[in-house]
């Protein structure tokens, strides 16, 4: 994921430091961060080194930001260190926090959705009174931003700041941008610790928590690697199965045509081959489509084409189309009668959600009946798919919605482990939710809710 996508997740309450080696690293982080604020109708303040105003303007313009328009509207403000940090003639951390609080309030009063600020901290390398209180200021910012409508990136050049300052800067920011990576900061300390107000017991507790966080991150990575390896193994098998079937059909037809004897191919046998080929092609198509959707989701390119959709009719249509698959498996599939539930949704994507949920029920429903229901409480539509299969363990209920995960082991299940993950992402991009209720031996009920006034 590139840095622009990483920064998309940042917002009010975040306090980041950018430690950069060169101008490319600086602008590749700062310009997208500020541009996102402008796009979200936030007030954006850039505190500039006295000598770099033209350089900053050109960096923004070169990356597609209409600087003059945003300056004219007052949404974007460029300020020098003397207009911000040193407006009283000396630097006072407490006074600067008050300045940021006041600026954030003014932004909200003016109809902005928030306030973000970035500053080239090289101002602190000067000889003005109070510059030695830089780390105190950064610690206080970590108290100010959480819970506020404001966020910040504090910029530090490794070439201009000493190792001592960079070390302490990393102690005072929950998130660090290093090169083109956005990193949760394991070295972050609470403001009280940085300011020497914490006890030895508190520091020991912090050290233990950091070790636990590090180990937890390791376990998550190990699980991701294992899930990837399982996926590659299963994907090879799942893709090879329909390909092998298609290959055998083609070989059989080739041999028959080569002999010039079509008498062994009755119309019924030919229809059977066509039907089997069609099923394998559709299976292969679904697998490839799932892989493409995962790629789109990961790249934040899952788009919606909204239209007025009647949900019960959509679900009933999918149930009718999939009834044949359930019948071949000896399972009953039914949908409860329902009234009209209309919303502004992407019909194709919602069909995909229903297909994935029904395919899951077909796979894990233990051959027992599956029941589908659509309802509404006036504000949200509700779709439920209930099976009577083996159920899901409590510790697995959140995990099964993740990429490449299954309710049971890879050796016991078919499919790529993507259906529920894709369904969750589609539902969430509609502004809805998906959940599961289940007890071992008593089946599972998957429930999707969608806002009736959805606008994408």
URGI-V539578 format. One record per pair of residues at least 4 apart in sequence whose ideal C-beta (glycine too) atoms are under 6 Angstrom apart, sorted by the first residue. I is the first residue (numbers start at 1). GAP is how many residues later the second one is. D is the distance in Angstrom with one decimal. If there is no record, write none. Layout:
i: {I | I}
gap: {GAP | GAP}
d: {D | D}
//
This chain:
i: {1 | 1 | 3 | 3 | 3 | 4 | 5 | 6 | 7 | 7 | 10 | 12 | 12 | 12 | 13 | 13 | 14 | 15 | 15 | 15 | 15 | 15 | 16 | 16 | 16 | 17 | 17 | 17 | 17 | 18 | 18 | 18 | 18 | 19 | 19 | 19 | 20 | 20 | 21 | 21 | 24 | 25 | 26 | 27 | 27 | 29 | 30 | 31 | 31 | 31 | 33 | 34 | 35 | 37 | 37 | 37 | 38 | 38 | 40 | 41 | 41 | 42 | 42 | 42 | 42 | 43 | 43 | 43 | 43 | 44 | 44 | 45 | 45 | 46 | 46 | 47 | 47 | 47 | 48 | 48 | 48 | 48 | 48 | 49 | 49 | 50 | 52 | 57 | 58 | 60 | 60 | 61 | 70 | 70 | 71 | 79 | 79 | 81 | 81 | 81 | 82 | 83 | 85 | 85 | 86 | 86 | 90 | 90 | 91 | 91 | 92 | 93 | 93 | 93 | 93 | 97 | 97 | 104 | 104 | 104 | 107 | 107 | 114 | 115 | 116 | 117 | 118 | 120 | 121 | 121 | 121 | 122 | 124 | 124 | 133 | 135 | 138 | 139 | 139 | 139 | 139 | 142 | 142 | 143 | 156 | 156 | 161 | 161 | 170 | 171 | 171 | 172 | 173 | 174 | 174 | 175 | 176 | 176 | 177 | 178 | 186 | 189 | 189 | 191 | 192 | 192 | 193 | 198 | 198 | 227 | 230 | 231 | 231 | 234 | 234 | 235 | 235 | 236 | 238 | 238 | 239 | 240 | 242 | 242 | 242 | 245 | 246 | 249 | 249 | 265 | 265 | 290 | 290 | 293 | 294 | 296 | 296 | 297 | 297 | 302 | 304 | 304 | 305 | 306 | 306 | 306 | 309 | 309 | 309 | 310 | 310 | 311 | 311 | 311 | 312 | 312 | 312 | 315 | 315 | 316 | 318 | 318 | 318 | 319 | 319 | 322 | 323 | 326 | 326 | 330 | 331 | 332 | 333 | 334 | 335 | 336 | 338 | 341 | 341 | 341 | 343 | 343 | 343 | 344 | 345 | 345 | 349 | 353 | 353 | 356 | 356 | 357 | 357 | 359 | 360 | 361 | 361 | 361 | 361 | 364 | 365 | 365 | 365 | 366 | 366 | 368 | 370 | 371 | 372 | 373 | 374 | 375 | 376 | 380 | 380 | 381 | 381 | 382 | 383 | 384 | 384 | 385 | 386 | 387 | 387 | 388 | 389 | 391 | 391 | 391 | 391 | 391 | 391 | 391 | 392 | 392 | 392 | 392 | 392 | 396 | 396 | 397 | 399 | 400 | 400 | 400 | 401 | 401 | 401 | 403 | 404 | 405 | 406 | 406 | 408 | 408 | 418 | 424 | 427 | 427 | 427 | 430 | 430 | 431 | 431 | 432 | 432 | 433 | 434 | 435 | 436 | 436 | 437 | 438}
gap: {4 | 5 | 25 | 26 | 177 | 28 | 295 | 176 | 25 | 26 | 4 | 102 | 137 | 139 | 132 | 133 | 137 | 126 | 127 | 130 | 137 | 158 | 137 | 159 | 161 | 137 | 152 | 156 | 159 | 11 | 135 | 137 | 159 | 137 | 139 | 159 | 5 | 6 | 4 | 137 | 4 | 154 | 4 | 4 | 32 | 148 | 88 | 4 | 29 | 32 | 120 | 10 | 30 | 5 | 7 | 79 | 6 | 32 | 73 | 71 | 72 | 70 | 71 | 72 | 74 | 32 | 64 | 69 | 72 | 32 | 72 | 32 | 72 | 32 | 72 | 32 | 37 | 72 | 4 | 5 | 8 | 30 | 32 | 71 | 73 | 30 | 4 | 10 | 4 | 5 | 7 | 6 | 5 | 6 | 5 | 4 | 5 | 4 | 5 | 42 | 4 | 4 | 6 | 38 | 5 | 42 | 39 | 40 | 39 | 40 | 38 | 40 | 43 | 44 | 47 | 43 | 47 | 11 | 45 | 46 | 5 | 8 | 35 | 35 | 35 | 35 | 35 | 35 | 33 | 34 | 35 | 38 | 7 | 10 | 4 | 33 | 34 | 33 | 52 | 55 | 56 | 30 | 49 | 48 | 5 | 13 | 4 | 5 | 17 | 18 | 23 | 22 | 12 | 11 | 14 | 10 | 7 | 9 | 5 | 5 | 24 | 4 | 5 | 4 | 5 | 6 | 5 | 4 | 5 | 177 | 180 | 4 | 173 | 4 | 176 | 4 | 181 | 4 | 49 | 178 | 48 | 4 | 38 | 41 | 42 | 35 | 34 | 24 | 28 | 4 | 5 | 126 | 128 | 129 | 124 | 5 | 6 | 5 | 128 | 127 | 42 | 152 | 41 | 38 | 40 | 150 | 5 | 36 | 38 | 30 | 32 | 30 | 63 | 70 | 26 | 29 | 62 | 39 | 59 | 19 | 33 | 36 | 37 | 16 | 53 | 36 | 10 | 5 | 7 | 37 | 36 | 37 | 37 | 37 | 37 | 37 | 36 | 33 | 35 | 40 | 38 | 109 | 111 | 110 | 5 | 109 | 77 | 70 | 73 | 63 | 67 | 28 | 89 | 60 | 59 | 4 | 9 | 24 | 26 | 25 | 5 | 22 | 24 | 23 | 24 | 20 | 17 | 15 | 13 | 11 | 9 | 7 | 5 | 69 | 71 | 69 | 71 | 67 | 65 | 61 | 63 | 61 | 59 | 56 | 57 | 55 | 54 | 47 | 48 | 49 | 50 | 51 | 52 | 53 | 4 | 5 | 15 | 46 | 52 | 4 | 11 | 39 | 6 | 5 | 7 | 20 | 19 | 20 | 23 | 18 | 13 | 12 | 7 | 11 | 4 | 5 | 4 | 10 | 5 | 7 | 21 | 20 | 24 | 20 | 23 | 17 | 18 | 16 | 14 | 12 | 8 | 10 | 8 | 6}
d: {4.7 | 5.8 | 6.0 | 5.8 | 4.7 | 4.4 | 5.8 | 3.9 | 5.4 | 5.2 | 4.7 | 5.2 | 5.0 | 5.7 | 5.4 | 5.0 | 4.3 | 5.5 | 5.5 | 4.4 | 5.6 | 5.8 | 4.8 | 4.5 | 5.9 | 4.9 | 5.4 | 3.9 | 5.3 | 5.2 | 5.3 | 4.9 | 4.3 | 5.1 | 5.9 | 5.7 | 4.0 | 4.6 | 5.7 | 5.6 | 5.9 | 5.5 | 5.9 | 5.1 | 4.5 | 5.0 | 5.6 | 5.9 | 5.7 | 4.6 | 5.5 | 5.1 | 5.4 | 4.0 | 4.6 | 4.3 | 5.8 | 5.8 | 5.7 | 5.8 | 4.8 | 5.6 | 5.5 | 4.2 | 5.4 | 6.0 | 3.6 | 4.5 | 4.8 | 5.0 | 5.5 | 4.9 | 4.4 | 5.3 | 5.6 | 5.3 | 4.6 | 3.8 | 5.7 | 5.4 | 5.5 | 5.5 | 6.0 | 4.5 | 5.1 | 5.4 | 5.6 | 5.6 | 5.9 | 4.1 | 5.0 | 5.7 | 5.0 | 3.7 | 5.4 | 4.1 | 4.7 | 4.8 | 5.4 | 3.7 | 4.9 | 5.9 | 5.4 | 5.6 | 5.8 | 5.5 | 3.9 | 4.6 | 3.2 | 5.6 | 5.9 | 5.3 | 5.1 | 3.8 | 5.4 | 5.5 | 5.4 | 4.2 | 5.8 | 4.6 | 4.2 | 4.3 | 4.4 | 4.4 | 4.8 | 4.8 | 4.5 | 5.0 | 5.6 | 5.9 | 5.5 | 5.8 | 4.6 | 4.4 | 6.0 | 4.6 | 3.8 | 5.1 | 4.1 | 4.1 | 5.4 | 6.0 | 5.1 | 5.1 | 5.3 | 5.5 | 4.5 | 5.5 | 5.1 | 4.8 | 5.6 | 5.6 | 5.9 | 5.7 | 4.9 | 5.9 | 5.0 | 4.8 | 5.5 | 5.8 | 5.7 | 4.1 | 5.2 | 6.0 | 4.2 | 4.6 | 4.3 | 4.1 | 5.8 | 4.4 | 4.2 | 5.7 | 4.2 | 5.8 | 5.3 | 5.9 | 5.7 | 6.0 | 5.8 | 5.9 | 6.0 | 5.8 | 3.9 | 4.9 | 4.3 | 4.7 | 5.5 | 5.7 | 5.5 | 5.4 | 5.3 | 6.0 | 4.5 | 5.1 | 5.8 | 4.5 | 4.8 | 5.1 | 4.8 | 5.9 | 4.2 | 5.1 | 5.3 | 5.0 | 5.9 | 5.4 | 5.9 | 4.7 | 4.9 | 5.7 | 5.3 | 4.4 | 5.4 | 5.3 | 4.0 | 5.8 | 4.5 | 5.5 | 5.5 | 5.6 | 5.7 | 4.4 | 5.9 | 4.9 | 5.9 | 5.3 | 5.6 | 4.4 | 4.2 | 5.6 | 5.6 | 4.2 | 5.0 | 5.9 | 4.3 | 4.4 | 4.5 | 5.9 | 4.5 | 4.7 | 5.8 | 4.9 | 5.5 | 5.3 | 5.4 | 5.9 | 4.8 | 4.6 | 5.3 | 3.8 | 4.5 | 4.4 | 5.3 | 6.0 | 5.8 | 4.7 | 4.5 | 5.6 | 4.1 | 4.5 | 5.4 | 3.9 | 4.4 | 4.2 | 6.0 | 3.8 | 5.0 | 4.7 | 5.4 | 5.0 | 5.4 | 4.8 | 5.1 | 4.7 | 5.7 | 4.6 | 5.9 | 5.4 | 4.4 | 5.7 | 4.8 | 4.9 | 4.4 | 5.0 | 5.7 | 4.1 | 5.4 | 4.7 | 5.3 | 4.3 | 5.5 | 5.4 | 5.8 | 5.8 | 5.2 | 5.6 | 5.0 | 4.1 | 5.5 | 5.8 | 5.7 | 5.4 | 5.1 | 5.4 | 5.2 | 5.5 | 5.1 | 6.0 | 4.6 | 4.7 | 4.5 | 5.4 | 4.7 | 4.8 | 4.5 | 5.3 | 5.6 | 5.1 | 4.4 | 4.6 | 5.5 | 5.6 | 5.5 | 4.9 | 5.3 | 5.2 | 4.1 | 5.0 | 5.0 | 5.4 | 5.7 | 5.1 | 4.9 | 3.8}
//
